[in-house]
């Protein structure tokens, strides 16, 4: 596969991953599908949600590079050595964004959601992150679903956060891989070309 075709595949692969990160981050703002949690600056939202790892890091910082990277696989102004050099720079931006998204989503999974806890007497307690001390225990809350009922409000917020943060983490890891591939591919494209001239000559003949 020539470097131009590889860029096209990488660019097309990044687009749905970026959209996945954006959608997941936006959904994380509405636990229990309720808009009340975004009021007052989102003080009732999990801190990792407000870091916008999926929206900014895995989303916008990937979406823009993906458009250019995909364009280098076509004939035209981007399908040349200069376009390939620019694709390296865009891929580096994508790498930074995906690393940020991985870090934020990992934090969201490790420390768990912000929620109103259920006290031992059955009453509602204060808003906190009840799983932040799990690193001191033998087993993380992620593998001990019986502890998820500790969070009473928003209902089902632990499962909600785990699923969406896991999706952002998986998507951003794939973005990290694809952007790394494009850095190498762009380097070869700068040195060897994109095969666009060969394709054009073959079409004309």
BAFI-945941 format. One record per residue (C-alpha): residue number from 1; residue in three letters; x, y, z. Coordinates in Angstrom, 1 decimal. Example, Ala and Ser with C-alpha at 12.3 -4.5 7.8 and 13.67 -1.06 7.14 Angstrom:
% BAFI-945941
+-----+------+--------+--------+--------+
! pos ! code !      X !      Y !      Z !
+-----+------+--------+--------+--------+
!   1 !  ALA !   12.3 !   -4.5 !    7.8 !
!   2 !  SER !   13.7 !   -1.1 !    7.1 !
+-----+------+--------+--------+--------+
% end
This chain:
% BAFI-945941
+-----+------+--------+--------+--------+
! pos ! code !      X !      Y !      Z !
+-----+------+--------+--------+--------+
!   1 !  UNK !    0.0 !    0.0 !    0.0 !
!   2 !  UNK !    1.4 !    3.4 !   -1.0 !
!   3 !  UNK !    1.6 !    6.2 !    1.5 !
!   4 !  UNK !   -1.3 !    8.1 !    0.0 !
!   5 !  UNK !   -3.7 !    5.2 !    0.3 !
!   6 !  UNK !   -2.5 !    4.6 !    3.9 !
!   7 !  UNK !   -3.2 !    8.2 !    4.8 !
!   8 !  UNK !   -6.7 !    7.8 !    3.4 !
!   9 !  UNK !   -7.4 !    4.8 !    5.5 !
!  10 !  UNK !   -6.0 !    6.5 !    8.6 !
!  11 !  UNK !   -8.0 !    9.6 !    8.1 !
!  12 !  UNK !  -11.2 !    7.7 !    7.5 !
!  13 !  UNK !  -10.5 !    5.6 !   10.6 !
!  14 !  UNK !  -10.0 !    8.6 !   12.8 !
!  15 !  UNK !  -13.3 !   10.3 !   11.9 !
!  16 !  UNK !  -15.7 !    7.8 !   13.6 !
!  17 !  UNK !  -13.4 !    7.5 !   16.6 !
!  18 !  UNK !  -13.4 !   11.3 !   17.0 !
!  19 !  UNK !  -17.2 !   11.4 !   16.7 !
!  20 !  UNK !  -17.5 !    8.6 !   19.3 !
!  21 !  UNK !  -15.3 !   10.6 !   21.8 !
!  22 !  UNK !  -17.4 !   13.8 !   21.3 !
!  23 !  UNK !  -20.7 !   12.1 !   21.7 !
!  24 !  UNK !  -19.6 !   10.1 !   24.8 !
!  25 !  UNK !  -18.3 !   13.3 !   26.4 !
!  26 !  UNK !  -21.5 !   15.1 !   25.8 !
!  27 !  UNK !  -23.6 !   12.3 !   27.1 !
!  28 !  UNK !  -21.5 !   12.2 !   30.3 !
!  29 !  UNK !  -22.8 !   15.7 !   31.0 !
!  30 !  UNK !  -26.3 !   14.3 !   31.4 !
!  31 !  UNK !  -26.3 !   11.5 !   33.9 !
!  32 !  UNK !  -29.7 !    9.9 !   34.3 !
!  33 !  UNK !  -30.5 !   11.8 !   31.1 !
!  34 !  UNK !  -31.2 !   14.9 !   33.2 !
!  35 !  UNK !  -30.1 !   18.4 !   32.4 !
!  36 !  UNK !  -30.1 !   19.6 !   36.0 !
!  37 !  UNK !  -26.5 !   18.4 !   36.5 !
!  38 !  UNK !  -25.0 !   20.9 !   34.0 !
!  39 !  UNK !  -26.4 !   23.8 !   35.9 !
!  40 !  UNK !  -24.3 !   26.1 !   38.1 !
!  41 !  UNK !  -21.1 !   25.4 !   36.2 !
!  42 !  UNK !  -21.5 !   21.6 !   36.4 !
!  43 !  UNK !  -20.6 !   21.4 !   40.1 !
!  44 !  UNK !  -22.6 !   18.1 !   40.3 !
!  45 !  UNK !  -20.7 !   16.5 !   37.4 !
!  46 !  UNK !  -17.7 !   14.2 !   37.8 !
!  47 !  UNK !  -14.5 !   16.4 !   37.6 !
!  48 !  UNK !  -13.1 !   14.2 !   34.8 !
!  49 !  UNK !  -16.2 !   15.1 !   32.6 !
!  50 !  UNK !  -15.4 !   18.8 !   32.9 !
!  51 !  UNK !  -11.8 !   18.2 !   31.7 !
!  52 !  UNK !  -13.5 !   17.5 !   28.3 !
!  53 !  UNK !  -11.0 !   14.8 !   27.3 !
!  54 !  UNK !  -13.4 !   13.3 !   24.8 !
!  55 !  UNK !  -14.7 !   16.5 !   23.4 !
!  56 !  UNK !  -11.4 !   18.4 !   23.0 !
!  57 !  UNK !   -8.7 !   15.8 !   23.2 !
!  58 !  UNK !  -10.2 !   12.8 !   21.4 !
!  59 !  UNK !  -12.7 !   14.9 !   19.5 !
!  60 !  UNK !  -11.7 !   18.3 !   18.1 !
!  61 !  UNK !   -7.9 !   17.7 !   18.2 !
!  62 !  UNK !   -8.5 !   14.5 !   16.2 !
!  63 !  UNK !  -11.3 !   15.6 !   13.9 !
!  64 !  UNK !   -9.3 !   18.5 !   12.3 !
!  65 !  UNK !   -6.1 !   16.4 !   11.6 !
!  66 !  UNK !   -8.3 !   13.5 !   10.3 !
!  67 !  UNK !   -9.7 !   15.8 !    7.6 !
!  68 !  UNK !   -6.3 !   16.8 !    6.4 !
!  69 !  UNK !   -4.7 !   13.3 !    6.7 !
!  70 !  UNK !   -7.6 !   11.9 !    4.7 !
!  71 !  UNK !   -7.1 !   14.6 !    2.0 !
!  72 !  UNK !   -3.4 !   13.6 !    1.5 !
!  73 !  UNK !   -4.7 !   10.3 !    0.1 !
!  74 !  UNK !   -6.4 !   12.1 !   -2.9 !
!  75 !  UNK !   -4.9 !   13.8 !   -5.9 !
!  76 !  UNK !   -4.6 !   17.6 !   -5.4 !
!  77 !  UNK !   -2.9 !   20.2 !   -3.2 !
!  78 !  UNK !   -2.6 !   17.9 !   -0.2 !
!  79 !  UNK !   -1.6 !   14.7 !   -2.1 !
!  80 !  UNK !    2.1 !   15.5 !   -2.3 !
!  81 !  UNK !    5.3 !   15.6 !   -0.2 !
!  82 !  UNK !    4.4 !   19.0 !    1.3 !
!  83 !  UNK !    1.0 !   17.7 !    2.2 !
!  84 !  UNK !    2.6 !   14.6 !    3.8 !
!  85 !  UNK !    4.9 !   16.8 !    5.9 !
!  86 !  UNK !    1.9 !   18.8 !    7.1 !
!  87 !  UNK !    0.1 !   15.5 !    7.9 !
!  88 !  UNK !    3.0 !   14.7 !   10.3 !
!  89 !  UNK !    2.4 !   17.9 !   12.2 !
!  90 !  UNK !   -1.4 !   17.3 !   12.3 !
!  91 !  UNK !   -0.8 !   13.7 !   13.4 !
!  92 !  UNK !    1.4 !   15.0 !   16.3 !
!  93 !  UNK !   -1.5 !   17.3 !   17.3 !
!  94 !  UNK !   -3.7 !   14.2 !   17.2 !
!  95 !  UNK !   -1.2 !   12.3 !   19.3 !
!  96 !  UNK !   -1.3 !   15.0 !   21.9 !
!  97 !  UNK !   -5.1 !   15.1 !   21.9 !
!  98 !  UNK !   -5.4 !   11.3 !   22.1 !
!  99 !  UNK !   -3.0 !   11.2 !   25.0 !
! 100 !  UNK !   -5.0 !   13.8 !   26.8 !
! 101 !  UNK !   -8.2 !   11.8 !   26.2 !
! 102 !  UNK !   -6.6 !    8.6 !   27.4 !
! 103 !  UNK !   -5.4 !   10.3 !   30.6 !
! 104 !  UNK !   -8.7 !   12.0 !   31.4 !
! 105 !  UNK !  -10.8 !    8.9 !   30.7 !
! 106 !  UNK !   -8.5 !    6.8 !   32.8 !
! 107 !  UNK !   -8.9 !    9.2 !   35.7 !
! 108 !  UNK !  -12.6 !    9.1 !   35.3 !
! 109 !  UNK !  -12.5 !    5.3 !   35.5 !
! 110 !  UNK !  -10.1 !    5.1 !   38.4 !
! 111 !  UNK !  -11.6 !    7.7 !   40.7 !
! 112 !  UNK !  -15.3 !    7.0 !   39.8 !
! 113 !  UNK !  -18.2 !    9.4 !   39.6 !
! 114 !  UNK !  -19.3 !   12.3 !   41.7 !
! 115 !  UNK !  -22.6 !   11.3 !   43.3 !
! 116 !  UNK !  -24.9 !   11.6 !   46.3 !
! 117 !  UNK !  -24.0 !    8.7 !   48.6 !
! 118 !  UNK !  -26.4 !    6.4 !   50.4 !
! 119 !  UNK !  -25.7 !    6.4 !   54.2 !
! 120 !  UNK !  -25.8 !    3.3 !   56.3 !
! 121 !  UNK !  -29.1 !    4.4 !   57.8 !
! 122 !  UNK !  -30.7 !    4.6 !   54.3 !
! 123 !  UNK !  -30.7 !    8.4 !   54.1 !
! 124 !  UNK !  -29.0 !   10.4 !   51.4 !
! 125 !  UNK !  -25.6 !   11.9 !   52.3 !
! 126 !  UNK !  -23.4 !   14.5 !   50.7 !
! 127 !  UNK !  -22.1 !   14.7 !   47.2 !
! 128 !  UNK !  -18.7 !   13.1 !   46.9 !
! 129 !  UNK !  -16.5 !   10.7 !   44.9 !
! 130 !  UNK !  -16.9 !    7.6 !   47.2 !
! 131 !  UNK !  -14.5 !    5.4 !   45.2 !
! 132 !  UNK !  -11.4 !    7.7 !   45.4 !
! 133 !  UNK !  -10.0 !    5.6 !   48.2 !
! 134 !  UNK !  -10.2 !    2.3 !   46.3 !
! 135 !  UNK !   -6.4 !    2.5 !   45.6 !
! 136 !  UNK !   -6.0 !    1.7 !   49.3 !
! 137 !  UNK !   -8.2 !   -1.4 !   49.1 !
! 138 !  UNK !   -7.5 !   -4.8 !   47.5 !
! 139 !  UNK !  -10.1 !   -4.5 !   44.8 !
! 140 !  UNK !  -11.2 !   -1.5 !   42.6 !
! 141 !  UNK !  -14.9 !   -0.6 !   42.5 !
! 142 !  UNK !  -14.7 !   -1.4 !   38.8 !
! 143 !  UNK !  -14.5 !   -5.1 !   39.6 !
! 144 !  UNK !  -16.8 !   -5.0 !   42.6 !
! 145 !  UNK !  -20.2 !   -4.1 !   41.2 !
! 146 !  UNK !  -21.9 !   -4.7 !   44.6 !
! 147 !  UNK !  -20.4 !   -1.4 !   45.8 !
! 148 !  UNK !  -22.0 !    0.6 !   42.9 !
! 149 !  UNK !  -25.2 !    1.0 !   45.0 !
! 150 !  UNK !  -23.2 !    3.4 !   47.2 !
! 151 !  UNK !  -24.1 !    6.1 !   44.7 !
! 152 !  UNK !  -27.8 !    6.8 !   45.1 !
! 153 !  UNK !  -28.1 !    9.9 !   42.9 !
! 154 !  UNK !  -28.0 !   10.2 !   39.9 !
! 155 !  UNK !  -29.5 !    6.7 !   39.6 !
! 156 !  UNK !  -27.2 !    4.3 !   37.7 !
! 157 !  UNK !  -24.4 !    6.9 !   37.5 !
! 158 !  UNK !  -21.6 !    4.4 !   38.1 !
! 159 !  UNK !  -22.6 !    2.1 !   35.2 !
! 160 !  UNK !  -23.3 !    5.2 !   33.1 !
! 161 !  UNK !  -19.8 !    6.6 !   33.7 !
! 162 !  UNK !  -17.9 !    3.3 !   33.4 !
! 163 !  UNK !  -19.5 !    2.5 !   30.0 !
! 164 !  UNK !  -18.9 !    6.0 !   28.5 !
! 165 !  UNK !  -15.4 !    6.6 !   29.9 !
! 166 !  UNK !  -14.5 !    3.1 !   28.7 !
! 167 !  UNK !  -15.7 !    3.9 !   25.2 !
! 168 !  UNK !  -13.7 !    7.2 !   25.2 !
! 169 !  UNK !  -10.6 !    5.3 !   26.5 !
! 170 !  UNK !  -10.9 !    2.6 !   23.8 !
! 171 !  UNK !  -11.5 !    5.1 !   21.0 !
! 172 !  UNK !   -8.6 !    7.4 !   22.1 !
! 173 !  UNK !   -6.2 !    4.4 !   22.3 !
! 174 !  UNK !   -7.1 !    3.5 !   18.7 !
! 175 !  UNK !   -6.6 !    7.2 !   17.8 !
! 176 !  UNK !   -3.2 !    7.1 !   19.4 !
! 177 !  UNK !   -2.3 !    4.1 !   17.3 !
! 178 !  UNK !   -3.6 !    5.6 !   14.1 !
! 179 !  UNK !   -1.9 !    8.9 !   14.6 !
! 180 !  UNK !    1.4 !    7.1 !   15.4 !
! 181 !  UNK !    1.0 !    5.2 !   12.1 !
! 182 !  UNK !    0.4 !    8.4 !   10.3 !
! 183 !  UNK !    3.6 !   10.0 !   11.7 !
! 184 !  UNK !    5.6 !    7.1 !   10.2 !
! 185 !  UNK !    3.5 !    7.1 !    7.0 !
! 186 !  UNK !    3.9 !   10.9 !    6.6 !
! 187 !  UNK !    7.7 !   10.5 !    7.0 !
! 188 !  UNK !    7.8 !    7.9 !    4.2 !
! 189 !  UNK !    5.5 !   10.1 !    2.1 !
! 190 !  UNK !    7.9 !   13.0 !    2.4 !
! 191 !  UNK !   10.8 !   10.8 !    1.3 !
! 192 !  UNK !    9.2 !    8.6 !   -1.3 !
! 193 !  UNK !    6.1 !   10.5 !   -2.4 !
! 194 !  UNK !    2.4 !    9.6 !   -2.3 !
! 195 !  UNK !    2.0 !    7.6 !   -5.5 !
! 196 !  UNK !   -0.5 !   10.2 !   -6.7 !
! 197 !  UNK !    1.6 !   11.0 !   -9.8 !
! 198 !  UNK !    1.8 !    7.3 !  -10.7 !
! 199 !  UNK !   -2.0 !    7.0 !  -10.3 !
! 200 !  UNK !   -2.5 !   10.0 !  -12.5 !
! 201 !  UNK !   -0.1 !    8.7 !  -15.2 !
! 202 !  UNK !   -1.8 !    5.3 !  -15.1 !
! 203 !  UNK !   -5.3 !    7.0 !  -15.5 !
! 204 !  UNK !   -4.1 !    9.1 !  -18.4 !
! 205 !  UNK !   -2.6 !    6.1 !  -20.2 !
+-----+------+--------+--------+--------+
% end
